[in-house]
Each structure stands twice: as C-alpha cells, then as structure tokens.
Amino acid sequence: LGSAGDMLAVWLMLGGSAEAAAATAAADTDIWAAAAGFVRTAGGLSARSSPTAAAQAAITDSKGLAGRAVLLGYQLFVCREYEAMRQLVRLVAGNHPSEAGLQFILGLSIACGIKKGQGASSSLGTSESDAQARQLDAAVGHLFRAAAGLCNDDSAPLRLVLKLLRKCQGSSGTKPQQRDAAHGEAIGKDMQQTEEQAAAPPYGQAGDQGPSGEIQQEAKLKLEFCQAVMLLFEREEVIEGALAFARAAIGATEAACHHQQLKTQQQAALWSRVLTFATELGQYQDAYTAALSNPDPERAAEGIRRLVQILVDHPDLKALLSLPWAGVLVLNRQGVREPVPVVELVVDKLTRRALHSDLSARPNAYHVLFDFVVAWSSYKHAAATMLSYARRLRAAAAGGGGGALAGQQQQQLSQVVTEVPA
C-alpha cells in the first residue's frame, strides 16, 4: 500500500477523520480518496472525536476494525486493486486472519489475482502451474473458512458484502463500465444500512423462528455464498475454483430448499454447471458423473449428448470408448414417458452426427460410430453403419465434384467394401 496505505490503516484503527485520511491519500491515488469517504460512512466517527474516544470506539464498536476493513476491502475489489486487498488484510490482522470477513477479502484477492499475475510469487525452480495451484488452494481454503463463519454474530459486514456482490453479478444487459458505475452507486446507498445490519440480531435469529427455520436460513445464505463465489471464479476464468464451489452449492441445496420442485431446479442447474466446468478441465469422468447425477432426466439426457459432442469434437475417442455409459433415463417421448438406456442416447447422437457429417472431416464420423458400436459388441449395427457409409460414398462419387475428389471417394468405397466382410 505504501506510505499512504500505512497512514490510512492508522486512521482506520484510530477512527480518525475521513477528511484527514483523504488529505493523506490525495497525493497517491483516487482509490484512497474514495476509500476515505467510505470510512466516513462505515466508521461513523466525526472529525471532532477525540483520539481516545475514537480508539475506544474502534475497539468496542460491534463492527470493529475488522468489519470496516471488510467493507473497505470490497471497495478495493470493485476497483480491481487485488494486491491492495491483501495488504489491507495483512495490516489489520496479519498473515492469518481469523475473522470470516477478512478471510473472504483475502480469498477474493488471491482468486482474482491468479490469472493476472498478482498472486503470491512462486519460488525459483517452481513451475508457473504449480504456483497457480498453490494460490488456488489458498484462495479456496480462505473462502470456505469464510463460508463457515458467515452466520456468526460479527459477520454482518460480510453478509452485506455478499449482498452487494450478488447484486453486481445480477446486473445484466449493460456494458461493464456502466455496470461498475451502477454498482458503485448501489454501494453508496447500501453502505448507509451498515450500522443497522451490524446491530441487528445474527442471521437466522430474528423473530420467533424455530431451530429448523434458523438452519434453513443459514443454509440459504451459504448457498447464496457458494453461488456468488462460483460465478466469481468463472468470471476470472479459474475453472477449478468454480467447480469446487459449484459442488459445494449442490450440497447446500439439501438444507436450503425444502420445496422439492425448487430443490430439483436448483440442483439441475448446478449439476449442469459442474458438467460444463469438468469438460473445460478435461475431467470427462467427472463430467459423465455430473450428467447422470442431474435430477432432471431431460437435462441429464442433454448433458450426455453434449458430452458426446465434446468428446468427438476435441477429439478424445479413448474417453468416448472407455466411459461406461451405464444406466437408464426416463424420458418424455411423444408425450409418453419411457425408459431409455444411456448408451442408446450415445448411439443416437453419433448416428445423427454421421448422417449429417462432411465425409472429408477428420475424425470420420462413420468410423467413430463404427468403433463405438463394435466396442459394445453390436456387430449388426456396425455392419449397418459401414453400409450407410458406403452408400454415401457411392452417391458422392456418382454426383461428381471433380475427378480427384471422385477418385478419392471411389478408393474409400473400395476400402469399405473390402473391410465389411472382414
């Protein structure tokens, strides 16, 4: 943070005037000027407060220093000052913060810095991928610890930050600059509610809720937290982190959603995200498991088809042939629900792809279908596949398209005719 950051940290700890903090930071960056104004809102201490009274307020106030640092850290996050976020946490709580809010700010800063080279520097002789893996583990660890303390009495600032983050993620249909500006205005309005939220009873303890109601409210909050962090990792293109929190969100839906239809919808959407993230990482066994785990049979079938398409397009035919493709899905076919084997979905997808494929494409769609049905010992289907391929080659050769092309197709036809009896 430099000297301006050190002085700002002193003002934060002593609760000094926002005007003095702004004057200290004015020579450095506009970020600190904005942060100083934020301290005025969050700290609630006037320039006329004596140093003793300000220090006592900073220690005894329910928000405390950590709470104000959490809110200031989120302002830095909006400004994309990820290194400054880490320095702020270190100034307030050292290298190992215990408060959930500071854990969140620290995890947030590491997660957003992984792809931008702002993470912890790697030691000599260590590959960049290993360094990023360590940073990812650190970020995920901090964020999961923050989730564990989300409902604590002193976590009102963290819950407010979560609300602001979800509001920002919900902004759609606007350009990034417009969205950031609108988000900045929303922060200014919502920060005025900080004192009321911090002084309110802990989350889930308001009113006359029973124990089951409190548990459900806490689970809903943790589900919202996991979804927000998942989207954040996805935005930063750190897919491993997005996958970890998508799985955590699925677990949170069990207690958060008592209505079965709502629970099914939530889990179906999350399992679809797990499938997407797993395929991006090349974890095809996990993607296959995610597709079959989807509680919505129609979305499960769509996930199987999408996975087959990805395996063929990449291509990874070894994975296509090695996955078990076991189980049965009950699907709606022409208004009638009937069981459909998963392997039948795969064969249908490969067949449709072959019938509409370019014969010159590689890998050849007919060869892929042939290899798959042979692996499943469906030799009659394999023969029908090669017969269909021969007919298409004959039709293409008869239709012309150039002497060289026709000769190549005729050669392929002869090869197919020779191989089928074998």
C-alpha positions as CSV (number, residue, x, y, z in Angstrom):
1,L,0.0,0.0,0.0
2,G,2.9,2.3,0.5
3,S,3.1,5.2,2.9
4,A,-0.5,6.4,2.0
5,G,-1.8,2.9,2.9
6,D,0.0,2.9,6.2
7,M,-1.4,6.2,7.1
8,L,-4.9,5.1,6.0
9,A,-4.5,1.9,8.2
10,V,-3.7,4.2,11.2
11,W,-6.9,6.2,10.5
12,L,-8.9,3.0,10.3
13,M,-7.5,1.7,13.6
14,L,-8.0,5.0,15.5
15,G,-11.2,6.0,13.8
16,G,-9.7,9.3,12.7
17,S,-11.5,11.8,10.5
18,A,-12.2,10.9,6.9
19,E,-11.1,14.4,5.8
20,A,-7.6,13.8,7.3
21,A,-7.4,10.4,5.7
22,A,-8.4,11.8,2.4
23,A,-5.8,14.5,2.6
24,T,-3.2,11.9,3.4
25,A,-4.2,9.8,0.4
26,A,-4.8,12.6,-2.1
27,A,-1.2,12.6,-3.3
28,D,-1.3,8.9,-4.0
29,T,-4.4,7.5,-5.9
30,D,-8.1,8.2,-6.3
31,I,-8.8,4.8,-4.8
32,W,-7.7,6.0,-1.3
33,A,-9.8,9.2,-1.6
34,A,-12.8,7.0,-2.3
35,A,-11.9,4.7,0.5
36,A,-11.5,7.6,2.9
37,G,-15.1,8.6,2.1
38,F,-16.1,5.1,2.7
39,V,-14.5,5.1,6.1
40,R,-16.6,8.1,7.0
41,T,-19.8,6.2,6.1
42,A,-18.8,2.9,7.7
43,G,-16.9,4.2,10.7
44,G,-19.5,6.8,11.7
45,L,-16.9,8.9,13.6
46,S,-16.7,12.7,13.1
47,A,-13.6,14.9,12.9
48,R,-14.4,16.2,16.3
49,S,-14.0,12.8,18.0
50,S,-11.1,12.8,20.5
51,P,-8.3,10.2,19.8
52,T,-9.2,8.4,23.0
53,A,-12.9,8.2,22.2
54,A,-12.1,7.2,18.6
55,A,-9.8,4.4,19.7
56,Q,-12.3,3.1,22.2
57,A,-15.0,3.2,19.5
58,A,-12.8,1.3,17.1
59,I,-12.2,-1.5,19.7
60,T,-15.6,-1.7,21.3
61,D,-17.9,-1.0,18.4
62,S,-19.8,-4.1,17.2
63,K,-18.5,-3.6,13.7
64,G,-14.9,-3.0,14.9
65,L,-11.8,-2.6,12.9
66,A,-12.2,-5.9,11.0
67,G,-15.7,-5.0,9.9
68,R,-14.6,-1.7,8.5
69,A,-11.7,-3.4,6.8
70,V,-14.0,-5.9,5.2
71,L,-16.1,-3.1,3.7
72,L,-13.1,-1.2,2.6
73,G,-11.7,-4.3,1.1
74,Y,-14.8,-4.8,-1.0
75,Q,-14.4,-1.2,-2.3
76,L,-10.9,-2.2,-3.4
77,F,-12.3,-5.3,-5.1
78,V,-14.7,-3.1,-7.1
79,C,-11.6,-1.0,-8.1
80,R,-9.8,-4.3,-9.0
81,E,-7.0,-3.5,-6.6
82,Y,-6.3,-7.1,-5.6
83,E,-2.8,-6.6,-4.2
84,A,-4.1,-3.7,-2.1
85,M,-6.8,-6.0,-0.7
86,R,-4.1,-8.4,0.5
87,Q,-2.0,-5.7,2.0
88,L,-5.1,-4.3,3.9
89,V,-5.8,-7.7,5.4
90,R,-2.2,-8.1,6.4
91,L,-2.1,-4.6,8.1
92,V,-5.3,-5.3,10.0
93,A,-4.9,-9.0,11.0
94,G,-1.5,-10.2,9.9
95,N,-1.0,-13.2,7.6
96,H,-3.5,-15.4,9.3
97,P,-6.8,-13.6,9.9
98,S,-9.4,-15.3,12.0
99,E,-12.5,-13.2,11.1
100,A,-14.7,-14.6,8.4
101,G,-15.0,-11.3,6.6
102,L,-11.2,-10.8,6.4
103,Q,-10.9,-14.5,5.2
104,F,-13.3,-13.6,2.4
105,I,-11.4,-10.5,1.4
106,L,-8.1,-12.4,1.4
107,G,-9.5,-15.3,-0.6
108,L,-11.2,-12.9,-3.0
109,S,-8.0,-11.1,-3.7
110,I,-6.0,-14.3,-4.3
111,A,-8.7,-15.8,-6.6
112,C,-8.9,-12.7,-8.7
113,G,-5.1,-12.4,-8.9
114,I,-4.4,-15.9,-10.1
115,K,-4.7,-15.3,-13.8
116,K,-3.4,-11.7,-13.6
117,G,0.0,-12.5,-12.0
118,Q,-0.9,-10.7,-8.8
119,G,-0.8,-13.8,-6.7
120,A,1.9,-14.8,-4.3
121,S,5.2,-15.1,-6.1
122,S,6.5,-18.5,-6.8
123,S,9.9,-19.7,-5.6
124,L,12.7,-20.3,-8.0
125,G,12.6,-23.6,-9.8
126,T,8.8,-24.0,-9.4
127,S,6.7,-24.0,-12.5
128,E,4.0,-21.4,-13.0
129,S,1.3,-24.0,-13.0
130,D,2.4,-25.3,-9.6
131,A,2.4,-21.7,-8.2
132,Q,-1.1,-21.2,-9.5
133,A,-2.3,-24.4,-8.0
134,R,-1.0,-23.3,-4.6
135,Q,-2.7,-20.0,-5.0
136,L,-5.9,-21.7,-5.9
137,D,-5.7,-23.9,-2.8
138,A,-5.1,-20.9,-0.6
139,A,-8.0,-18.9,-2.2
140,V,-10.4,-21.9,-1.9
141,G,-9.3,-22.5,1.7
142,H,-9.9,-18.9,2.8
143,L,-13.3,-18.7,1.1
144,F,-14.5,-22.0,2.6
145,R,-13.5,-20.7,6.0
146,A,-15.3,-17.5,5.4
147,A,-18.4,-19.5,4.5
148,A,-18.2,-21.4,7.7
149,G,-18.3,-18.2,9.7
150,L,-20.9,-16.5,7.5
151,C,-23.6,-16.6,10.2
152,N,-21.5,-15.5,13.1
153,D,-22.6,-12.5,15.2
154,D,-19.8,-10.4,13.9
155,S,-20.2,-11.3,10.2
156,A,-22.8,-8.6,9.3
157,P,-20.3,-6.7,7.1
158,L,-19.5,-9.9,5.3
159,R,-23.2,-10.6,4.7
160,L,-23.6,-7.0,3.4
161,V,-20.7,-7.6,1.0
162,L,-22.3,-10.8,-0.2
163,K,-25.5,-8.9,-0.9
164,L,-23.5,-6.3,-2.9
165,L,-21.6,-8.9,-4.8
166,R,-24.8,-10.8,-5.8
167,K,-26.4,-7.5,-6.9
168,C,-23.4,-6.8,-9.1
169,Q,-23.5,-10.3,-10.6
170,G,-27.2,-9.9,-11.2
171,S,-26.6,-6.9,-13.4
172,S,-27.1,-8.0,-17.0
173,G,-27.6,-6.3,-20.3
174,T,-25.2,-3.4,-19.5
175,K,-21.7,-2.7,-20.6
176,P,-19.0,-3.4,-17.9
177,Q,-18.3,0.3,-17.4
178,Q,-22.0,1.1,-16.9
179,R,-22.4,-1.9,-14.6
180,D,-19.5,-0.9,-12.5
181,A,-20.8,2.7,-12.3
182,A,-24.2,1.5,-11.3
183,H,-22.7,-0.9,-8.8
184,G,-20.7,2.0,-7.2
185,E,-23.9,4.0,-6.7
186,A,-25.6,0.9,-5.2
187,I,-22.6,0.5,-2.8
188,G,-23.0,4.1,-1.6
189,K,-26.7,3.6,-0.8
190,D,-26.3,0.2,0.8
191,M,-23.4,1.3,2.9
192,Q,-25.9,3.6,4.8
193,Q,-27.5,0.4,6.0
194,T,-24.3,-1.0,7.5
195,E,-24.9,0.2,11.1
196,E,-28.5,-1.2,11.1
197,Q,-27.3,-4.6,9.7
198,A,-24.4,-4.8,12.1
199,A,-26.5,-4.0,15.1
200,A,-29.3,-6.4,14.1
201,P,-29.5,-9.9,15.6
202,P,-27.4,-12.6,14.0
203,Y,-28.7,-14.0,10.7
204,G,-31.4,-16.5,11.3
205,Q,-32.1,-15.4,14.9
206,A,-34.6,-12.6,14.3
207,G,-38.2,-13.0,15.2
208,D,-39.6,-16.3,16.6
209,Q,-38.0,-18.7,14.1
210,G,-37.6,-22.2,15.4
211,P,-34.4,-24.2,15.2
212,S,-35.3,-25.7,11.8
213,G,-36.1,-22.2,10.4
214,E,-32.7,-20.9,11.6
215,I,-30.9,-23.9,10.0
216,Q,-32.7,-23.3,6.7
217,Q,-31.9,-19.6,6.7
218,E,-28.3,-20.3,7.3
219,A,-28.2,-22.9,4.6
220,K,-29.8,-20.4,2.1
221,L,-27.2,-17.9,3.0
222,K,-24.4,-20.4,2.4
223,L,-26.0,-21.5,-0.9
224,E,-26.0,-17.9,-2.0
225,F,-22.4,-17.5,-0.9
226,C,-21.3,-20.6,-2.9
227,Q,-23.1,-19.5,-6.0
228,A,-21.6,-16.0,-5.8
229,V,-18.1,-17.4,-5.4
230,M,-18.7,-19.9,-8.2
231,L,-19.7,-17.0,-10.6
232,L,-16.7,-15.0,-9.4
233,F,-14.2,-17.8,-10.2
234,E,-15.9,-18.4,-13.6
235,R,-15.6,-14.7,-14.4
236,E,-11.9,-14.8,-13.5
237,E,-11.5,-18.0,-15.7
238,V,-10.3,-20.0,-12.7
239,I,-12.4,-23.0,-13.6
240,E,-11.1,-25.3,-10.8
241,G,-12.4,-22.9,-8.2
242,A,-15.7,-22.6,-9.9
243,L,-16.0,-26.4,-10.0
244,A,-15.3,-26.6,-6.2
245,F,-17.9,-24.1,-5.2
246,A,-20.5,-25.5,-7.7
247,R,-20.2,-28.8,-5.9
248,A,-20.4,-27.0,-2.5
249,A,-23.6,-25.2,-3.7
250,I,-25.2,-28.6,-4.6
251,G,-24.6,-29.8,-1.1
252,A,-26.1,-26.6,0.4
253,T,-29.4,-27.0,-1.6
254,E,-30.3,-30.0,0.6
255,A,-30.9,-27.9,3.7
256,A,-31.7,-24.6,1.9
257,C,-34.6,-25.8,-0.3
258,H,-37.5,-27.7,1.4
259,H,-39.8,-27.5,-1.6
260,Q,-38.9,-30.5,-3.8
261,Q,-39.6,-28.8,-7.1
262,L,-37.4,-25.8,-6.2
263,K,-34.7,-28.1,-5.0
264,T,-34.7,-30.1,-8.2
265,Q,-34.5,-26.9,-10.3
266,Q,-31.6,-25.6,-8.2
267,Q,-29.7,-28.9,-8.3
268,A,-30.3,-29.4,-12.0
269,A,-28.9,-26.0,-12.9
270,L,-25.9,-26.6,-10.6
271,W,-25.1,-30.1,-12.0
272,S,-25.2,-28.6,-15.5
273,R,-22.6,-26.1,-14.4
274,V,-20.5,-28.9,-12.9
275,L,-20.7,-30.7,-16.3
276,T,-19.6,-27.5,-18.1
277,F,-16.6,-26.9,-15.7
278,A,-15.5,-30.5,-15.8
279,T,-15.5,-30.7,-19.6
280,E,-13.5,-27.4,-19.8
281,L,-10.9,-29.0,-17.5
282,G,-10.9,-32.3,-19.5
283,Q,-12.2,-34.2,-16.5
284,Y,-14.5,-36.4,-18.5
285,Q,-15.2,-39.0,-15.9
286,D,-16.5,-36.2,-13.5
287,A,-18.5,-34.7,-16.4
288,Y,-20.1,-38.1,-17.1
289,T,-20.9,-38.4,-13.4
290,A,-22.4,-34.9,-13.3
291,A,-24.6,-35.6,-16.3
292,L,-26.1,-38.7,-14.8
293,S,-26.4,-37.0,-11.3
294,N,-28.7,-34.4,-12.7
295,P,-32.2,-34.9,-11.1
296,D,-33.9,-33.6,-14.2
297,P,-33.9,-36.6,-16.7
298,E,-34.3,-34.3,-19.7
299,R,-31.3,-32.2,-18.7
300,A,-29.4,-35.3,-17.9
301,A,-30.0,-36.6,-21.4
302,E,-29.0,-33.3,-22.8
303,G,-25.8,-33.4,-20.7
304,I,-25.0,-36.9,-22.1
305,R,-25.4,-35.6,-25.7
306,R,-23.3,-32.5,-25.0
307,L,-20.5,-34.7,-23.5
308,V,-20.5,-37.0,-26.5
309,Q,-20.3,-34.0,-28.9
310,I,-17.3,-32.6,-26.9
311,L,-15.5,-35.9,-26.9
312,V,-15.9,-36.2,-30.7
313,D,-15.0,-32.6,-31.4
314,H,-11.8,-32.4,-29.3
315,P,-11.3,-35.4,-30.2
316,D,-10.9,-37.8,-27.3
317,L,-12.1,-41.1,-28.7
318,K,-10.3,-43.0,-25.9
319,A,-12.5,-41.4,-23.3
320,L,-15.6,-41.9,-25.5
321,L,-14.9,-45.7,-25.7
322,S,-13.8,-46.1,-22.0
323,L,-16.7,-44.3,-20.2
324,P,-19.3,-46.9,-19.0
325,W,-22.4,-45.1,-20.4
326,A,-24.5,-47.2,-18.0
327,G,-28.0,-46.6,-16.6
328,V,-31.4,-45.7,-17.8
329,L,-33.2,-42.3,-18.0
330,V,-37.0,-42.0,-18.0
331,L,-37.6,-39.5,-20.8
332,N,-40.7,-38.0,-22.4
333,R,-41.0,-39.3,-26.0
334,Q,-44.1,-38.1,-27.9
335,G,-46.0,-37.5,-24.7
336,V,-45.2,-40.9,-23.2
337,R,-42.6,-41.3,-20.5
338,E,-40.4,-44.4,-21.2
339,P,-37.1,-45.7,-20.0
340,V,-34.2,-45.1,-22.4
341,P,-30.7,-46.7,-21.9
342,V,-27.9,-44.1,-21.7
343,V,-25.9,-46.0,-24.3
344,E,-28.8,-45.6,-26.7
345,L,-28.6,-41.8,-26.4
346,V,-24.9,-42.0,-27.3
347,V,-25.5,-44.2,-30.3
348,D,-28.4,-41.9,-31.5
349,K,-26.1,-38.9,-31.1
350,L,-23.3,-40.5,-33.0
351,T,-25.6,-41.7,-35.7
352,R,-27.2,-38.4,-36.3
353,R,-23.8,-36.8,-36.4
354,A,-22.6,-39.3,-39.0
355,L,-25.7,-38.9,-41.3
356,H,-25.1,-35.1,-41.5
357,S,-21.3,-35.1,-41.5
358,D,-18.8,-34.0,-44.1
359,L,-17.2,-37.2,-45.5
360,S,-13.8,-35.4,-45.7
361,A,-13.9,-34.4,-42.0
362,R,-11.5,-35.9,-39.5
363,P,-12.1,-38.0,-37.5
364,N,-14.6,-39.6,-39.8
365,A,-18.0,-39.7,-38.1
366,Y,-18.8,-43.1,-39.5
367,H,-15.6,-44.5,-38.2
368,V,-16.3,-43.1,-34.8
369,L,-19.7,-44.7,-34.7
370,F,-18.4,-48.0,-36.1
371,D,-15.7,-48.1,-33.4
372,F,-18.2,-47.4,-30.6
373,V,-20.8,-50.0,-31.6
374,V,-18.1,-52.6,-32.1
375,A,-16.8,-51.8,-28.5
376,W,-20.3,-52.6,-27.4
377,S,-20.4,-55.8,-29.4
378,S,-23.2,-54.6,-31.6
379,Y,-21.9,-56.1,-34.8
380,K,-25.1,-55.9,-36.7
381,H,-25.2,-52.1,-36.0
382,A,-21.5,-51.9,-37.1
383,A,-22.3,-53.5,-40.4
384,A,-25.3,-51.2,-41.0
385,T,-23.0,-48.2,-40.2
386,M,-20.5,-49.2,-42.8
387,L,-23.2,-50.0,-45.3
388,S,-24.6,-46.5,-44.8
389,Y,-21.2,-45.0,-45.2
390,A,-20.6,-47.0,-48.5
391,R,-23.9,-45.7,-49.9
392,R,-23.0,-42.1,-49.1
393,L,-19.6,-42.6,-50.7
394,R,-21.2,-44.1,-53.9
395,A,-23.7,-41.3,-54.1
396,A,-21.0,-38.7,-53.7
397,A,-18.8,-40.3,-56.3
398,A,-21.7,-40.6,-58.8
399,G,-22.6,-37.0,-58.2
400,G,-19.2,-35.8,-59.5
401,G,-17.5,-32.9,-57.7
402,G,-14.1,-33.2,-59.5
403,G,-12.1,-36.0,-60.8
404,A,-9.6,-36.1,-57.9
405,L,-12.4,-36.0,-55.3
406,A,-14.4,-38.6,-57.1
407,G,-11.4,-40.9,-57.4
408,Q,-10.7,-40.5,-53.7
409,Q,-14.3,-41.3,-52.8
410,Q,-14.2,-44.3,-55.1
411,Q,-11.0,-45.5,-53.3
412,Q,-12.7,-45.1,-49.9
413,L,-15.7,-47.0,-51.2
414,S,-13.5,-49.9,-52.4
415,Q,-11.8,-50.0,-49.0
416,V,-15.1,-50.1,-47.2
417,V,-16.4,-52.9,-49.4
418,T,-13.2,-54.8,-48.6
419,E,-13.4,-54.3,-44.8
420,V,-17.1,-55.0,-44.2
421,P,-16.9,-58.8,-44.9
422,A,-13.8,-59.0,-42.7
